Amino acid sequence: MVMRTMTEIEKKLPKKIESDEEGLRISTPVEIAEYKAKRLENKSIADLGCGIGIQSIYFSRHFEKVIAVELNDQRVTIAKKNFKKFHVKNIEILKGDAMEKKIIDHIKGIEIIFSDPSRPKKGEEWSMDDLSPSPEKIVKSYKDHDAYAFDVPVHMQKVKINEGWEKEYISIRGEIKRLSLYSGKIKKYDLSALLLPSEVRVVKDENIERDIIKAEEPMDFIFEIDPAIWYADLLPELFKEFKNMYLLSLDKKRALSTGNIEYIDPRFKNIYKKIFIADNLNQVKDELSKANARKVYLRYRIENDYYDIKKELEKNLKGKLDFYIFQFDSKYIGATKE
């Protein structure tokens, strides 16, 4: 077993926590672990599939009792070491399958059931049956409980999720990280997007118009919208809050809006100032030379030759500014980051 002390990734894991390679890859980011523990705070919780124990450690700070269940022998060993290292006294760890009757019987009386199920495959098409254990099977097996929380892949289609469960899309510093589900007494919203670390939340409003006005042309500023918002289909709620802002583009990588007012707000991952518009890449190159450009970053869909285009546009540039190139219809937009 390869064991490492993860002191070099403090933004992802607490100092000196131990992990194996796979445990590190699937571990819960600290910001989410802390938020989830605060949101669910109660007397007792069971963490089904606790891995190396990060989420359980944070639960222990907000619950009187935590039961951590893990099937993998290596991670049970690592989790025990981490619990000891953090001087945790209120976590009971169980080695075994969370769907075994003896585990289910042992957890009776625990208030909240939490699970971040393993994901045996990667891709954009997911169903509950792809997760192990399936949240639906957990609810069925732990039927004596009335509060459940799950983390599932963000790409899972909403139609494949129980209609009565709360859906919460979570991002950290503009990167989509989690789709969390809640049911029973811990449900607060139907659908929302949560942005960490600011804890700004966008909540679905059934009473607003859902049609979005698209921009006729790029305006003075371009806003890259936090992905949790558009993953959750909450763009109408966003545009309701900002006057004279319009949708510029939306694809699988990013959602962009545009307007003439510079809004500084955590709901925008990045803000850019439009410098020029060009009809083709030759004009882009000319404009970059005149605009004191140094580096070029392409922010539109390119199939295979991203680096060839970037290299050609940067050739002979001697300026000081980084430029970002967007595409709107057939035109190119050159912008600097604010």
C-alpha positions as CSV (number, residue, x, y, z in Angstrom):
1,M,0.0,0.0,0.0
2,V,1.3,3.4,-1.0
3,M,0.7,5.9,1.9
4,R,1.5,9.6,1.7
5,T,1.1,12.5,4.0
6,M,-0.7,15.1,2.0
7,T,0.9,18.4,3.1
8,E,1.3,19.8,-0.4
9,I,-2.4,20.1,-1.2
10,E,-3.7,22.1,1.7
11,K,-6.4,23.7,-0.4
12,K,-8.0,20.2,-1.0
13,L,-7.2,18.3,2.2
14,P,-6.5,19.3,5.8
15,K,-2.9,19.4,6.8
16,K,-1.1,16.1,7.4
17,I,-4.1,13.9,6.5
18,E,-3.1,10.6,5.0
19,S,-4.5,9.0,1.9
20,D,-3.9,6.4,-0.8
21,E,-3.9,7.7,-4.5
22,E,-7.5,6.6,-5.2
23,G,-8.7,7.9,-1.8
24,L,-7.2,11.3,-2.6
25,R,-8.8,11.4,-6.1
26,I,-12.3,10.8,-4.7
27,S,-11.9,12.7,-1.4
28,T,-14.4,15.5,-0.5
29,P,-12.9,19.0,-0.9
30,V,-12.6,20.7,2.5
31,E,-14.9,23.6,1.6
32,I,-17.7,21.1,0.8
33,A,-17.0,18.9,3.8
34,E,-17.3,21.9,6.2
35,Y,-20.4,23.3,4.5
36,K,-22.2,19.9,4.5
37,A,-21.4,19.3,8.2
38,K,-22.8,22.7,9.1
39,R,-25.9,22.3,7.0
40,L,-26.8,18.9,8.3
41,E,-25.8,19.6,11.9
42,N,-27.8,17.4,14.3
43,K,-27.3,14.7,17.0
44,S,-26.2,11.7,14.8
45,I,-25.3,10.8,11.3
46,A,-24.1,7.7,9.4
47,D,-21.5,8.2,6.6
48,L,-21.9,5.3,4.2
49,G,-18.7,4.8,2.3
50,C,-16.5,7.2,4.3
51,G,-13.3,6.6,2.3
52,I,-10.3,8.2,4.0
53,G,-12.6,9.9,6.5
54,I,-12.6,13.6,5.6
55,Q,-16.3,14.1,5.6
56,S,-16.7,12.1,8.8
57,I,-14.1,14.3,10.5
58,Y,-16.1,17.4,9.7
59,F,-19.3,15.7,10.7
60,S,-17.7,15.0,14.1
61,R,-17.5,18.7,14.8
62,H,-21.2,19.2,14.3
63,F,-22.7,16.0,15.5
64,E,-22.7,14.2,18.9
65,K,-22.2,10.8,17.2
66,V,-20.9,9.7,13.7
67,I,-20.9,6.2,12.4
68,A,-18.5,5.8,9.4
69,V,-18.9,2.7,7.2
70,E,-16.3,1.6,4.7
71,L,-15.8,-1.6,2.7
72,N,-12.2,-1.0,1.5
73,D,-9.6,-2.4,3.9
74,Q,-7.0,0.1,3.0
75,R,-9.3,3.1,3.5
76,V,-10.5,1.7,6.8
77,T,-7.0,1.6,8.0
78,I,-6.3,5.1,6.7
79,A,-9.5,6.5,8.1
80,K,-8.7,5.2,11.6
81,K,-5.3,6.8,11.5
82,N,-6.8,10.1,10.4
83,F,-9.4,10.0,13.2
84,K,-6.7,9.4,15.7
85,K,-4.5,12.2,14.2
86,F,-7.4,14.7,14.5
87,H,-8.2,13.5,18.0
88,V,-11.7,12.5,17.1
89,K,-13.6,10.7,19.8
90,N,-17.1,10.5,18.6
91,I,-16.7,8.5,15.4
92,E,-17.4,4.8,15.3
93,I,-16.0,3.1,12.2
94,L,-17.5,-0.1,10.8
95,K,-15.7,-2.3,8.3
96,G,-18.3,-3.8,5.9
97,D,-20.9,-3.4,3.2
98,A,-23.4,-0.6,4.0
99,M,-26.1,-2.7,2.5
100,E,-25.5,-5.7,4.8
101,K,-28.3,-6.4,7.3
102,K,-25.9,-6.3,10.3
103,I,-24.7,-2.8,9.3
104,I,-28.3,-1.6,8.7
105,D,-29.5,-2.9,12.0
106,H,-26.5,-1.3,13.8
107,I,-27.4,2.1,12.4
108,K,-31.0,2.1,13.5
109,G,-31.8,5.2,15.5
110,I,-29.2,7.4,13.7
111,E,-31.0,10.5,12.5
112,I,-29.4,11.2,9.1
113,I,-28.1,8.8,6.5
114,F,-25.4,10.3,4.2
115,S,-23.6,8.7,1.3
116,D,-21.2,9.8,-1.4
117,P,-21.5,6.6,-3.6
118,S,-18.6,5.3,-5.6
119,R,-18.7,6.0,-9.3
120,P,-17.5,2.9,-11.2
121,K,-17.3,4.7,-14.6
122,K,-16.8,8.1,-16.1
123,G,-18.9,9.9,-18.6
124,E,-21.8,12.3,-19.1
125,E,-24.7,9.8,-19.0
126,W,-25.5,8.6,-15.5
127,S,-28.3,6.8,-13.7
128,M,-28.8,5.9,-10.0
129,D,-28.0,2.3,-10.9
130,D,-24.5,3.4,-11.9
131,L,-23.7,4.3,-8.3
132,S,-22.6,1.9,-5.6
133,P,-24.6,1.8,-3.5
134,S,-27.5,3.3,-5.3
135,P,-29.2,6.1,-3.3
136,E,-32.6,4.7,-4.1
137,K,-31.5,1.3,-2.7
138,I,-30.1,3.0,0.4
139,V,-33.5,4.7,1.0
140,K,-35.3,1.4,0.6
141,S,-32.9,-0.5,2.9
142,Y,-32.7,2.2,5.5
143,K,-36.5,2.8,5.4
144,D,-36.7,3.4,9.2
145,H,-35.0,6.8,8.7
146,D,-36.5,10.0,7.5
147,A,-33.5,12.1,6.5
148,Y,-31.1,11.3,3.6
149,A,-28.3,13.2,1.9
150,F,-26.4,12.1,-1.1
151,D,-23.7,13.3,-3.5
152,V,-24.1,12.2,-7.1
153,P,-22.4,13.1,-10.4
154,V,-23.2,16.6,-11.6
155,H,-24.0,15.3,-15.1
156,M,-26.9,13.2,-13.9
157,Q,-30.1,14.3,-15.6
158,K,-32.7,15.7,-13.4
159,V,-35.3,13.4,-14.8
160,K,-33.4,10.4,-13.4
161,I,-33.6,11.9,-9.8
162,N,-36.5,11.4,-7.5
163,E,-38.8,14.4,-8.1
164,G,-39.3,15.0,-4.4
165,W,-35.6,15.3,-3.6
166,E,-33.8,18.6,-3.2
167,K,-31.1,19.2,-5.8
168,E,-28.2,21.4,-4.9
169,Y,-25.4,22.1,-7.4
170,I,-22.1,23.2,-5.6
171,S,-19.1,25.0,-7.1
172,I,-15.8,26.0,-5.5
173,R,-14.2,29.1,-6.9
174,G,-16.0,28.7,-10.2
175,E,-15.4,25.0,-10.7
176,I,-18.5,22.7,-10.5
177,K,-17.9,20.0,-7.9
178,R,-21.0,18.4,-6.5
179,L,-24.7,17.7,-7.0
180,S,-26.1,17.1,-3.6
181,L,-29.5,15.6,-2.9
182,Y,-31.6,15.9,0.2
183,S,-34.9,14.4,1.3
184,G,-37.0,14.2,4.4
185,K,-36.8,16.7,7.2
186,I,-33.4,18.1,5.9
187,K,-34.8,19.3,2.6
188,K,-34.8,23.1,2.3
189,Y,-35.3,24.0,-1.4
190,D,-36.4,22.2,-4.5
191,L,-33.5,23.4,-6.7
192,S,-30.5,25.7,-6.0
193,A,-26.9,26.5,-6.9
194,L,-24.5,27.1,-4.1
195,L,-21.2,29.0,-4.7
196,L,-18.4,28.4,-2.3
197,P,-16.6,29.9,-0.4
198,S,-18.9,32.9,-0.7
199,E,-22.0,30.8,0.2
200,V,-24.0,32.8,-2.3
201,R,-27.1,30.7,-3.3
202,V,-29.3,31.0,-6.3
203,V,-32.7,29.4,-5.7
204,K,-35.3,28.4,-8.3
205,D,-38.2,30.8,-8.5
206,E,-41.3,29.2,-10.1
207,N,-43.0,32.6,-10.5
208,I,-40.6,34.2,-13.0
209,E,-40.4,34.1,-16.8
210,R,-38.0,31.5,-17.9
211,D,-37.3,32.8,-21.4
212,I,-33.8,34.4,-21.6
213,I,-33.1,37.4,-23.9
214,K,-30.0,36.8,-26.1
215,A,-27.6,39.5,-27.0
216,E,-27.7,41.0,-30.5
217,E,-24.0,41.9,-30.2
218,P,-21.2,41.9,-27.6
219,M,-21.4,44.8,-25.2
220,D,-18.7,46.5,-23.1
221,F,-18.3,43.6,-20.5
222,I,-18.4,39.8,-20.8
223,F,-19.3,37.8,-17.7
224,E,-18.4,34.1,-17.3
225,I,-21.3,32.7,-15.2
226,D,-20.5,30.3,-12.4
227,P,-21.2,26.8,-13.7
228,A,-23.3,25.7,-10.7
229,I,-25.9,28.2,-11.9
230,W,-26.2,27.0,-15.5
231,Y,-25.9,23.3,-14.5
232,A,-28.9,23.9,-12.3
233,D,-30.8,25.6,-15.1
234,L,-31.1,28.8,-13.1
235,L,-30.0,31.4,-15.6
236,P,-33.4,33.1,-15.5
237,E,-33.0,33.6,-11.8
238,L,-29.6,35.1,-12.4
239,F,-30.7,37.5,-15.2
240,K,-33.6,38.7,-13.0
241,E,-31.0,40.2,-10.6
242,F,-28.9,42.1,-13.2
243,K,-30.4,44.9,-15.3
244,N,-29.6,45.2,-19.0
245,M,-27.6,41.9,-19.1
246,Y,-28.1,39.4,-21.9
247,L,-27.0,35.9,-22.7
248,L,-24.0,35.9,-25.1
249,S,-23.4,32.1,-25.4
250,L,-24.0,28.8,-23.7
251,D,-22.2,25.5,-24.4
252,K,-20.9,22.5,-22.5
253,K,-17.9,24.4,-21.2
254,R,-19.2,27.8,-20.2
255,A,-22.0,30.3,-20.1
256,L,-21.3,33.9,-21.0
257,S,-23.4,37.0,-20.6
258,T,-22.8,40.6,-21.7
259,G,-23.7,44.1,-20.6
260,N,-22.5,47.7,-20.4
261,I,-22.4,47.7,-16.6
262,E,-19.5,46.1,-14.8
263,Y,-21.0,44.0,-12.0
264,I,-18.5,42.6,-9.5
265,D,-20.3,39.6,-8.0
266,P,-19.4,36.0,-6.9
267,R,-22.0,34.7,-9.3
268,F,-19.5,35.5,-12.1
269,K,-16.4,33.3,-12.3
270,N,-14.6,35.8,-14.5
271,I,-15.2,39.3,-15.8
272,Y,-13.7,40.6,-19.1
273,K,-13.6,44.0,-20.8
274,K,-14.2,44.0,-24.5
275,I,-11.3,45.6,-26.4
276,F,-12.0,44.8,-30.1
277,I,-14.2,42.8,-32.5
278,A,-12.7,41.2,-35.6
279,D,-14.2,39.4,-38.6
280,N,-11.4,36.8,-38.9
281,L,-8.3,35.5,-37.2
282,N,-6.0,37.6,-39.4
283,Q,-7.8,40.7,-38.1
284,V,-7.5,39.3,-34.6
285,K,-3.8,39.1,-35.0
286,D,-3.6,42.7,-36.2
287,E,-5.7,43.9,-33.3
288,L,-3.6,42.0,-30.8
289,S,-0.4,43.7,-32.1
290,K,-2.0,47.1,-31.7
291,A,-3.5,46.3,-28.2
292,N,-0.2,45.6,-26.4
293,A,-1.0,41.8,-26.2
294,R,1.5,39.3,-24.7
295,K,-0.4,36.0,-24.3
296,V,-3.6,34.7,-26.0
297,Y,-6.2,32.3,-24.5
298,L,-8.9,31.0,-26.8
299,R,-12.4,30.8,-25.2
300,Y,-14.5,29.3,-27.9
301,R,-15.0,25.8,-29.2
302,I,-12.1,24.5,-31.3
303,E,-11.9,20.9,-32.4
304,N,-8.2,20.0,-32.7
305,D,-5.9,22.9,-33.5
306,Y,-6.2,25.0,-30.3
307,Y,-2.4,25.3,-29.8
308,D,-1.6,25.9,-33.5
309,I,-4.1,28.8,-33.5
310,K,-2.8,30.1,-30.2
311,K,0.8,29.9,-31.3
312,E,0.1,31.7,-34.6
313,L,-1.8,34.5,-32.8
314,E,1.0,35.0,-30.2
315,K,3.8,35.1,-32.9
316,N,5.8,38.3,-32.6
317,L,3.7,39.7,-29.8
318,K,5.8,41.9,-27.5
319,G,3.2,43.6,-25.3
320,K,2.3,43.1,-21.6
321,L,-1.4,42.2,-21.6
322,D,-3.1,38.8,-21.6
323,F,-6.0,38.6,-24.1
324,Y,-9.0,36.2,-24.2
325,I,-10.6,35.5,-27.6
326,F,-14.3,34.7,-27.7
327,Q,-16.5,34.0,-30.7
328,F,-20.0,35.4,-31.3
329,D,-21.7,34.2,-34.4
330,S,-19.0,34.6,-37.1
331,K,-17.1,37.3,-35.3
332,Y,-14.2,37.2,-32.8
333,I,-14.1,39.3,-29.5
334,G,-10.8,40.3,-28.0
335,A,-11.0,41.0,-24.2
336,T,-8.9,41.5,-21.2
337,K,-9.7,40.1,-17.7
338,E,-10.8,42.6,-15.1
